[in-house]
Amino acid sequence: MTEHFSLSIEGVEGCYRLDPDMTLLEQVQQFGINQRQACRNGVCQICDAELLSGSVFQRYPKASLTAPATIYLCTSYPCSDLRLRLIRATI
């Protein structure tokens, strides 16, 4: 059974359920949030977000990050419950 985590987004009421096997970008878009993105491999850096609490594994640039940190949603996978501040998103 896959463990799921919760996501809260600054300025948005409620929580979302995260799948640790999907990138944060894929999941945020599934939740109906219009997050700017272009390349989906971490190079363009426009899907950055502020990790306010929790931890993620970021595939590129490869790192295990804990809050506070700036992350790229297209290459980050949740490792715990998260709280994010989205920088270039329309909610």
Sequence and secondary structure as in RCSB ss.txt:
>XXXX:A:sequence
MTEHFSLSIEGVEGCYRLDPDMTLLEQVQQFGINQRQACRNGVCQICDAELLSGSVFQRYPKASLTAPATIYLCT
SYPCSDLRLRLIRATI
>XXXX:A:secstr
    EEEEETT  S EEE TTS HHHHHHHTT EE  SSSSSSS  SEEEEEESEEEETTTTEEEESSEEEEGGG
EEESS EEEEESSEE 
